[in-house]
C-alpha cells in the first residue's frame, strides 16, 4: 500500500462525470488537489469497489498535466470516503479493507436515522436544551404534539435535501398541511380538521417519518434561515468548525435546502439583519461551541467520523438548536458560482478533510 496517495471514494454520479468535471464540482476537486499537494499527497479518485482488500493496485483518476487521467496506481493506505449507501455489502467491504491495513475515514453510518441521533443527543445535558421536541410519527404522537405546538415539521427519519418534508400549522379552520411534490419548488397546501389528508397517509406508509417541533427561526429580510455548520477533523486529528454557511428559504417557503430553492449567504451578512443587537463574534462563538460539543458527543457513539455537516437553527434570541446531522456533507451546490467559491474562507471546508488525511498518513507511517 502507498503512503504517497490519498484515496478519495466518489459517488457514482461524480465518478461518471470524470474526466470532464465542471462548475462547483471541478472547483472542489481543485481545492482538494491544492491542499493535498501542499502536504505531500497525491489524490486518486475511484469508485467504492475499485479498491480490493489485499490487492496492491487499482485504477483511479489522477490529476496530471492539467487533466484527470485514468491510470493504475498503488492502492492507497488512507482513504477518504464520500459515498453513502445503505447496502450491507458496503459496510462489509469497509471492514475487509480495514482488516487488510487500510485506514478509511469519514465512514458513513448507514443505519443511523435522524431519530436515533436525536435520542443519543438527548442523553447529553449540555445538548438536551438545544433539541426541538421530536417523536416518531404515530397518530398518538401527532395528537400529543399538536396539543402543545402550533407548528410542526414532518420529515423522513432517513432522507436528504429536504425531500418529502411537510409542515403542519394550526389555523382558524383546523390545520394547514404545506408540502411539495417531486420536482416542484412551489409549496402546496391543504386545510383539514380531523381527517388526515390522503397525501399525508400515502407518504407515511412509504417511509418512516418523525414529528418535530418547529423552532421559530430568526429571519433574513422576512425569510427564515438556518445554518450549515461544517465540523471536521483537522491536521491535528481534532474537531474544528471549518465554516458556517447560511441557508435562506425562498419566499415564504419553510425549507432552506438549496435543492428546495434556498440560497446560501455568509452568516456575517445575515447576522447584521437577523440579530443586530448581538455582536457577530458572540453568535459565532455560541454556535461553534455548541457544534463542537455535539460532534464530540456523536464521536463517542460512531467510529471514524471526520466530516460532519450540522443543520443548526437560531431563534431570535440567538440560541442555537440542533436540527439534524449530515454524516456525508455536500456543500458544492450552495458554495460555488460558475466554479468559483462565493466566499473565500469557505475553502477550509474542502481543505480540512484532506489535511486530516495527512494526519492519518503520518500517524500510520510512525506506528
N, C-alpha and C positions, 0 to 999 in steps of 0.2 A: 504493500500500500504506500501511497505517496503522501508526504507531508507538504509537498510543494503546491499541490492542487487543493482547492476548496470546492467540494461538490455542492451544487445547488439543484435540488429536485424541483422541476417545474410542473405546474398544472398542464393538462393535455392541450388546452386551447392556446396557452402561451407557447408551448413547445412547437406546436404545429404552425405557428406564425413565424418561426425562425426559418432561415436567417434574416427574413425581411421585416424585422421589428420596426414599429413606427410610434410616433406620438409619445405619450407618457410612459408607455412600457419601455421604449428604447431609452428614454431619459433615465428611468430607474436602473436599467442594466448598465448604463454608462457611469452612474454613481457607484454601483457595485464594483465595476471594473477599476475605477479610480481608487476607491477605498482599499480594494484587495491588493492592487499593485503597490500602494504606499506601504503596506505591511509585509510585502514579500510573498504574496499568494497569487495564484492564477485561478480564477474561477472557471469551472467547467460545468456546463448545463446539460441536464439529461432528464429523461422520464424515469418514473419510480422503478420500473422493472428492468431498466438497463443495467443497474448495478446488481451483481450476483454475489451472494455470500461465497467467499473462498476463491473467487475469480479475480485475477490480478489486474485486468484491464477492462475498459468499457469504451463505448462510443459516445462522445459528448461534443457539444459545441464549445469552441474556444475562440476568443476574440484575438485575431491575428491580422496585421496589416489592414486595420480599419474595417474588418469584416468578421462575421461569425462563420467559422469553418467547422464542419463536422469531421472529427478525427478520432483515432484511438488513443486513449491516454491511460496512464496508470490509475487504478482505482483510488480515489481519494480516501484518506483515513477519516477526515472530518467532513460531515455532510449537513448542510442546512436544508431542511425540507420545507417546501411551501405548498404542499398539497393537503387536501382534506378529503378523505373518503371513508365511508362507514363500513366498507367491506372488511371482514375479519382477516382476509388474506394480506391486507396491507400491514396490519399490526404484526402478523406472524412474520412477514418479511423483515420488518424493522428489528424484531427480536433476533432473527437469524443473523442480520448484518452486525448487530452489536455483539453477538456471541463470537463473531469472527474478528473482532477487534476494531470495527468501525465505531466512530463516535457520531451519533445522529442527534442533532438538536433542533428545537422548535417542533418536537414531535406532537402531532395533533392528538387531542384527547377525544377519540372518536365517539365514545359513548356518553360524553358529558353534555347533558341537556341543560338549558338555561335554568330550569327549576332546581336541578341538583346543585348548580353553582350557587344559587341563591340560598339553598339550605345550608351549604357549607359555610358561607359568609355569615349567616345568622348566628353561628356559634362564637363569633369573634365580637366581644363587647364594643371595641372601638369602631367597628364597621356597622354593627347592627342598626344603629340610629340613622344610618345613611342609606338604608334599603327601603324602597317602597313596599308596602304590603303586597304579597304575591301568593297566589294559590293556584293549584292545578284546576283546570276547568271541570266543574260539575255544576249541575243546576243548583244544588245546595250551596256550593261556594259562591256562585253568581248571586244568589239571593242574599247571602250573608254580606258580601262586599257591596252590593247595590244599596243595602240599607245604611251603609256608613260613608259611602263616597258618591259624589255627584258625577265624576268622570272616571272611566276605567279603560284600560288598554287590554285587548285580547290579542295574543300573539303566539305563534308556534313556539313550543319549548325547544324545538330544534329547527332553526331556519336562518336564512341570511337575507341581507339587503332590504329588510322590512317587508318581504313578500308575505302576503296573507294577513298582515296586521290589521286590526279593526279598532275603532273607538266607540265606546258606549257613553252617552251623555244624557243626564236627566233633563227633560224638557217639560213644559207645562202639560202636554198631552200624553206623557209617558216617558219613553226612552227613544233616543235617536241613535241608530247604528250607522257609523260612517265607515266606508270601505272602498277598496279599489279592486278592479278586475285585472286579470293578467294583461300586461301591455298597455294599460290605460293609466295615465297620470292624473286624470281628473277624479276627484272624490265624489262618490255617490252616497246617497243617504236613504234610509228607510225608517219611518217612525212606527213604533208599536207600543202596546200597553202590556199585555200579559203573554200573548202568543209569540214565541221566539220566531224570527223570520226564517224562512226555509233556507236562504243562503247561508245563514249562520249555522244551522243544523248540518247542512251539507259539508261545510268546512270542518266542523268539529268531528264529523265521522271519518274524515280523511286524515286528520293529523291530531297529535296531542297538543292541546292549547293550554296556556296558563292565563290567569286573570291578574292584572297588575294595577294597583292604584296609580292613577295618572298624576304625576307630580306637576303642580302649577309652575311651569318653567318660566324663567325670565325670557324676555323677548328682545329682538333687534328690529327696531322700526316697525313694531307691530307683529312681527313673525316669530314664532317660537324657535328656539335653537337648543342644541345640546353639543357636547364636546366629544371628540375622539382623542383620547389621550394615549400616546404611544409609550408603553412601559417595556423596556428592553434590557437584556443583559449586555453589558458593555465589555470593553477590552480588559477590564479588571475582574470580570466574572460577577459583577454586581448589577442589580436592577437600577436603572435610571429612567427619568422622564425625558424622552428624546424630542417630544413635540406635543403641542396642544393645538389641535385644529378645531375650528368652529363650524358646525353644520347648521345652516339656517333653512327652515322649511320654506317652500314656495307658497306664496299667497297665504291662505288660511289652512293649508294642509296641516295634518297632525304628525306627518312623518318627515324627518330631516335627511334621510339617506339620499346620497347622490343618485342612486338608482330610482328613487321616487321623486326626483326633480329638485332635491335640495341643492344648495350652493355652499361652497367652502369659503370661509373668511379666516383671517388671522383673529385670534382671540383678543388681541390688543385693540383692534379696530372695533370689534363688537362690544367689548367691555366698557369703552368710553360712553356708549349709549345705554347699555343694559344695567350697569352698576356705576353711575357717575360719582357716587359718594364714597365708594370703596376704592382705596388705592389698588392699582392694577397688580402690583407685586404681591399684595396681601392675598388677592384672589388666586394668583398663580401658586403661591406657597401652600395655600389651603388645598387646592386641587392636587398638587404634586405630592404632598404628604399623605393625603388620603389614598391616592392611586398607588403609591409605593407600599403603603400598609396593606392594601388589597392584594397586590401582586405577591408580596411575601406570604400572605395567608394562603393563597392558591398554590404557591410553590411548595408548601408543605404537603399538599394533597396530591399533586400531579407531578410526575417526573419530567425533566428535560424541557421545561418551559424556557422560552427565550425572547419571544416577540409577541407581546400582548397588545391588543387594542381595546381599551375600555371605552364604552359609551357612558358618559357622565352627564347628568343633568344638573343645572344650577337653578335654585329658586331665586326669588327677587332679593332675598337677604344674602345671597352669595353662598349658601350652604350646598355642598356637592352631594349628589345622590347617584348611587351605582344603578345603572340601567341594565347593562349586560357586558359580557366579556367576549371578545373575538380572539380565539386561540390561533387562528391564521389570519393575519391582518393584511388587508389590501387597500392601500392608500392612493393608488395610481390615479383613479378616475377624478378625484377631487383636488389633487395637489399640483397637477400639471395643466398648462395651456399651451398647445402647439409644441409639445415636447419639452417645455421649459417649466421649472418649478415656479409656482406663484410666489413663494416666499422662501428666500434662500436658506434661512436657518432650518427649514424642514428637511434639508439634505441629511441631517443627523438621523432621521427616521430610517433612511436606507443604509447609511454608513454603519450604524451601530451593530446590527446583526453580523456584519462582515468582520468587524473588529472583535466581536465575541468569538467568531470562528477562529481568528488568530490566537486568541487567548487559549482556546481548547487545543489548538495545534501545538502551541508551545508547551502547555502542560503535559500533553501526551508524549512529546519529544523528551521531556525531562524526567519522566517517570520510569 
